[in-house]
Amino acid sequence: MTAQADTKLEADVVVIGGGPAGCWAALTAAEQGARVVVVEKGYVGTSGATAAGNTTIIDAAPGSVAQFEALERRRARGAGLVEEDIVTRVLDETHRQLDRLTDWGYGFPTSDNGLLFRGSMRGVDYLYFMRRKLLKAGVTILDHAPADTLLAHDGAAAGVSGWWRGSGERWTVHAGAVVIASGGCAFLSGALGTHNLTGDGYLMAAELGARLAGMDFTGQYGIAPKGSSVTKGIVYFWATLFDADGNRIEETGDRQEIVARHLLRGPVRAVLDKAPERLREGMRHGQPNIFLPFDRQGIDPFTQPFEVTLLYEGTVRGVGGILIGQDGATDLPGLYAAGDAAAREPMSGATSGGGGPNASWALATGVWAGGGAARFARSLGPLATRRPARAATETLGTNVAHADARAEIAGIIRAVQDEVLPLDRSFYRSGARLAVSARRLDDLWQAVRRFDGRLPGQEKAHEAAAMTATARWIVASAQARPESRGIHRREDATSTGEPPRRIHSGGLGRVWSRWSHVTDRPPLESLAAE
């Protein structure tokens, strides 16, 4: 749908976000007979982290050796926080939907012997294919329509509103249920495909009272050639690294941690000289975007060393997000979450799920959330879109537009980035630095809430507020975990051997964080019977 002044729509289910999780949620709800609207900040098919490159996914049949091995890998990396029953459900659901994609004629690549290889998909092809499926299923898509406010009725989600990027006019969708599939937050770090991923869904959910989880496990960075946005880390399996003095780095272990440790001392260079010739050809064919930065600079990365850096990926490839139950439901009736917008501790534990696990999580939770939202809306009957609804937000102020608004908002964003992006803020943490960041972010929150993102010149205010809020939950959660575990690395606390526990967080004016049991999650169907 194209931009129109004061657009008002009704739907059984509205989905915020058009990445894989959002597409699967919308398709599943439509297949259950729901009227569905998808609202997307960019364009469904080209926006988001998946669309920017290839994506791996776990294709493992129920009960197979491949599924057992995938489960073992998750358990080994999860630092005690992976839930095997949920991983199994994710893998089963993923395999079932990959079967459907095959039947629909999706163009999976083939191996040398002509067999379909369903463990890899070109992101833009995948999402364009899903867009066509949505349109064929009768789903209404609003492109270039950022959402900024949930609608509520007696504490239940009742729709969403936002604005058209082209005209600045408002749109509103009254709905029986809402699925937040708006992706994670990378704080505008420059990592490929993350420019629109600023934590907007987290903020909207928290304004309604939802809990977040896993925000302590957000110290995720990707290796990239310096000056590039491409954080495809798989190629560095075959890399030789050199320190600032040109010495070969002989250390073994986590590649990101090795690079981070040496970057704090000076430049780090890499060369992909360990890759055999046949693999080099396969890399260029299968992951061509990896090589664009090298080709532009006339560098052969297999023979010539190049400087590398680390780009923050936060909750896009980290773990934190909105706390959900097994059907994608949040604590709040009618509100569901999926994909990177949802906390992934049950799937990934305390470490990044990387490509395959995260893609499988997005697909499965999208299906569950879409189905749960459709059932919830159906339980409301004809009241689904007739409930009086109000804006759930009290975050943004009502100050008048002024000439310096854009500059002030940009300054707040830079100040938030200063507390999140540096290696000594998020890759390595300490109690003293976290305390300083907490105070600065509290001040920034008071500054950003003066702006109203609905006013001309202040369109970035909602993103600035979302990033500030997300940073506060990250810092509060990191302060609450006085140990090193997974990608939460405390310089002042080693791994303690304590039983694995989760940290939940939330709040806006006053941020809170607390320990929670692993099994503490929203109930099935989010109290739909009420």
N, C-alpha and C positions, 0 to 999 in steps of 0.2 A: 504494500500500500504506500502511495506517495504522500508527502506532507500535505496536510490540510489544516486550516485554522480551527482551533478548538475542537479537535477530533474526540468524539466520545463513542466508545465501543462497549459491548457486553460479550462475555464469554463464560463458559464453565470453568476453563483453566487458562490462566495467562502464564507464560514462561518468560522469564527475564534472562536473555542470553541465547545466542544462536550457535554456540560451539557444539561439539559432539554430545555432551550431556543434555543441553537444551533441545537439540534436534531429536534425540531419542525420547526425551520426556514428552515433547509435543506430539511425536508420532504415536507413542503408546497411548496417550490420552485420547487422541483422535480415533485410534482404532477401537477404543472402548466407547465410542459414540459421543465424546465430549466436543463441544465447540471450543476451539483452541486459537489463541492469539500468541505469537512470539514477538517480543520486542527486543531489538538488538541495537547496541550502541554503534556498531559499524554496519557491515553488510553480511547477512547470513550466507556463508560460503567462502568468504575471504578474510573474515575478522577473527582474531584470537591466535593463541599459540599453536594450535594444531594446524590451522590453515597455512601457517608460515613455513611448514616443512613436512618431511615425512614423519609418520608416527608408527612406532611398533605397538603391537597389542598381543596379549597372551592367548593363543589358540590351543586349548588343551581340553580334550574330551573328558566328560565325567568319568572318574575312576581310572583314568589312563596313567601310564608312567609319566607322561609329560605333565599332567596335572599334579601328581605327587611331587615331582621335582620342582615345579613352580611354587608349590606350597612350602617346600623345604627352604627354598631361597628366601621367601618372604619371612619365614620363621627365623632363619639364621641372621637376617639383617635387622629385624624389628626391635631388638633390645628388650624383649619381653612384652611388648605392647600389641603385637599382631594377634588377631582373633581368627583362629583357623576355620571356624564355621563360616565366618563372613567371607574370608578369602575363597573358600570353596564355593559359596553361593555366587560370588562375583565371577569366578572362572566358569561355573556352569552357565550362568546367564550370558556371559560373553560368547561362549561356544554356541549357544542356542541362537543368538542374534547374528553371529557370523554365518551360520547355516542359512539364515534368512537372507542376508546380504548376497550370499552365493546364489540362492534361488532367484533373487531379483535381478541378477546379472551384473553385480558390481565387478569391476575389472581388477581383480586381485592379480598381482604379478605371478609369474610361473617360474619354477625352478628349471635347472638345466635339463631334467628328464621330462619336462612338460607338465608336472604336477602343480596345482595351485598352491601358492605360499600365502597363507592368510594371516601371517604374523606381521605384515608390514603394509601400510597404505600411504599413498601420497595425500597429505592433509587436504589440499585444496580440492582434489578429485573426490575424496570421501565426503567433504562437506557440501560440495555442489550436488553430488548424488543425493545426499540427505535433503537438501533444499527442494529438489524436484519431487522427492517422495512426500514431503510436507505439503507442497502445493497440490499434488495429486490427491492427497487425503483431505483437502479442503481447509488446511490451516491458513490463517491470515498472518502475514509477516509484515511487521513494521521495521524497515531498515532505517538506519541513521536516526534512531529514536531512543536516546539515552533515558533510562528510568532513574528517577531520583527520590520517589516517595511511595511507600506502601500505603494502601488504604486499609482501614480497620473498622470492624464492627464488634463491639463487646469483646475486645481482645483477640478476635479472629481475623485472619487476613481476608480482605474483601476486594482486592484489586491493586492497581498500581497506576501511577501517573508519571509523566516525564515531559520532554520537550523535543521538538523536531530540530535537528541540527541545521537544516537549511533555512528555516524561517524563524526559529525561536519560539514559535507558537506552542501551546501546551496540548498534550493529548492525555486521555484518561481511559483506562479499561477497568470496568467493574466486572468482578469475576467471583466464582464460588471458591476457587483455590488458586494459590500462587506457587510457582516453582522458581526458586532462585538458582540459576545456572550461569551466573555472570562471571565465572572464573575466579582466579586468585588475585593476589596483589604483588607486583614486583616493583612498585614505587618509581615507575618511569626510569628504570635503571638503564634502559637501552637494549636489554636482551630481546632477541628476535621474537616478534609476535606478541609482545607484552604491553604495547603502548596503551591499549584500551583497558588493561587489567589493573585497576586502581582500588579494588576493595569495595566498590559501590554496593554490592550485594550484602557484604558484611554489615555495613553501616545501616542499611535499610532494615535488615533482620534485627539488629540490636536495638534500633529505635522502637520496634514492636515488642522487644523483651526477650529475644532468643539468646541462648548461650552459644559461646564458641568453645572450641577445644583444640589442643595441639598447637597453640600459638607460640609455645616455647620452641617447637621444632621447626623453625623458619630460617635457620642459618644456612640456607642452600644457595650455592653459587655455581655457575657454569663456566668452564674454561672457554675462552674465546681468543682468537687472534687480536692483538691490540688494535683498536680502531674499528673493530668489526662488531656486529651484533649477534653473530652466529655462535651459539653455545652448544653445538652438537658434540658431546664429549666422547662418543664412542671411538673416534679416530685416535684419541690420545692413548688408547691401549697400546698402540704401536709407535709411541713417541719416545725419543730420548730428550731429556730436559737438561738445561744448562743454567747455572746460577749467574749472578751479576758479574763474577770474575771470569766467566767462560768455562768454569769447571763442570764436568759432567755430574749430574745429581744421581747418585747411586742408590738413594733411599727407595724402599718398597713400601707399599701400603696404599691408602686412599690418595688418589691423584690430586683431588682438590686440596686436600690438607697439605700435601707436599708443596704444591704451587703457592698456596696461601702463606705458608711459613717462610718461603724464600722471597715472595713478593714484598713482605714487610721489611726485607733487607735490601732490596734492589730489583732491577729488571730480571725476568725469567724468559728464556728462549726455548723453543722446541723445534724438533725436526721429526717427521714421520718416517724415519729411515728403517724401522723394524717391520714395516708392512711389505709382504711379498708382492711381486709384480702383478700377479693375477688379482690379488685383493685390491691393489691400487686402482685397477680398471673397474672393479666392482663398486668401490667407493664413489668414484666419479659418476658412474651410471646411476647408482641407487640414491646418493645424497649429493646431487649437483650443487645445492646452495652452499654447502660447506666450502666449496672451492672458489666461489665468486670473489671473496676478498683477496685470495692469492692471485687469481688470474688478473684482477684489476691492477695489482702491484707488480705483475711479472715475476712472481715467486713460485718456484716448484717446491711445495711443502715437504716432498719426499726426499729432497736432497739439500735444500737450503734452510737453515735455521730462521725462525721468525719469532718475534716477541709475542708473548701471550699475557692475558690478564684474566681476572675473574669478574663476572657480571652477576649481580644479585638477582636471584630468581624467586626468593621469598616463598609465598604460598602457592605459586604457580607450579613449582616442582618440589616444594616443601610439603608440609603435612597439615598445617592449621587450617581451620575454617569453621563453618557453622556446624554445631553438633546435631547429628541426625540419628534416628532410630533405624531399624532394619528395613523399613519401607520408604526411607527418605524423608520421614516426617520430622519436623522440629518440635520443640516444646509447645508451640502455639498452634491452635486449630487452624487448618486450612493453609498452613505455610510449610513448604517442602524445600529441600535443597539437594543439589546433585553436583557431581564432578568436582572441579577444583574449588568451588564455592563451599563444599562440605568438608569437614574434618576427616582425614584419611588414616588416622591412627589404626583402625581395625585392619586396614589393608597394608599399610606401610610401616606401622610401628613408629619408631623414633627416627627413621631415616627417609630419605627421598624415595618415592616410588619410581622416579625416572620416567622412561617412556612407556613401556609395556604395561606395568602395573597401574599407572595413572590412567592410561587410555582404557584399560579394562574397567577400572573403577568408574570412569566417566560414563561409559556405555551402560554398565549394570545399574548404577544409581540413577541414571537418567530414566531407564525403563521403570525402575521401582517408584521413583518420585512421580513420574507421569501417571502411572497406574494408580498410585495412592491419591493423587490430587483429583483424578477423574472420579474415583469412588467417593471421596469426600464431597465434591461438588454435587454428585448425584444424590447423596444422603440429605442435602439441603432442599431438594425438590425445587419448586418454582421460586423459592426465596433466594436462591443462589445469587442472583444479580439484582434483587430488589431490596436488599438490606441497606439501610442508611449507613453510609461510610464516611469516615473522616480521614484526613491525612495523619499518618502516624508520626511524622517528623516534628521535632521541636528543636532540631539541631541548628538550622541556619537562621540568621538574623533577618531583619527587615530594613536594613539601612538603605538609603537611596543610592542609586548608581552614581559613581563619580569617576573622574578621569584616571585616578591612580589605582582603581580597584584591581585591574589586571596585574599591575606591577606588584601590588601588595600580596595578592593571592600567589603569584609566582614566587615571591620571596618566602612565603610560608611553606610552599612545596619544597623549595631548596633547603630550608631549615629542617624540615622533617627528614629529607634525604640524608642530611648530615648526621642524623641520629640512627640511621638504619643501614645505609649502603657501605660505609667503610668496613674494612676487614676487622678492625679492632672494636667494632660495635656489634656486628652480627655473626661473623665467622668465629671470632674469639670474644667471649664476654667476661665481665668481672662485675662483682657486686658494686664496686665504686663507680664504674662507668655507667652501669644500669641506673643507679640512683641519680646521676647527673642527667641522663637522658629522660628519666621520668619527670623531673622538674621542668626541663625545657619543653617537653611535649605537653605537659599540663598548661603551660603558658601559651603554647601555640594553639591548643584547643580553644582557649578563651579568645584568641585572636581570630581564628577562622570562623567561629560560630557567629561572628558579626555580619558575615556576608550572606546574601540571599542569591543562590545560584540561578534563580528564575529571572533575575534582572539582567538587562543588556550589559555586557562588559564583565559579568561575574559568572559566566557559564562554567568556569573551571572550579568554582567554589565547592561544588559537591564532591569533585574528585579530591580537592585539597582536604576537605573534612573527612572523607573516607580514608585517605592515607594517614591522616593524623590519628584518627580513631584506631585504625589497624596497628599503627606503630605503638600506641599506648597499650593495647592488649598484648602485643608481642613483648614489650618491656615488662609489663606486670607479670606475665606468665613466666618469663625468664628469671625474674627476681624470685618467684615462688618455687623454682626448682634449684636448690643449692647443690647440684651434682652435675657431672658431665654424663650425658647419655645421648647416643646417636649424633644428630647434627646440632644438638645443644651443647656447646663446648665452653665450659667455665674454666678460665685460667686459675681461678681461686678455689676450685673444687674438682677433684678427680671423680672417676666412677666410684660410687659408694657401695655398690652391691645391694642397695636397698630394694625391696620388692617394687616391681613396676607399678606406678600409679599415674593417673592422668591429671592434667590441670585444666580446669574450665575457667573461662573468663567472660567478661561482659561489662555492661554499664557504659554510660557516656559522660555525664557530668562528674560522676565518681566511678572510676574504673575499679573493678574487683577481680580477684583471681583466687582460686582455692583448689586444694587437692580433691580428687574424686576417684571413686572406685572405677575399675575398668568397665564394669557392667552398668554404670550409671549413664543411661541414655534415654531419650524420649520414648514413650510407649508406641507400640504399633498403631498405625493409622492416626496418630496424633489426636487421640480422644475424639475421633470423628463422631461417635455416638452422641456426644454432648452437643 
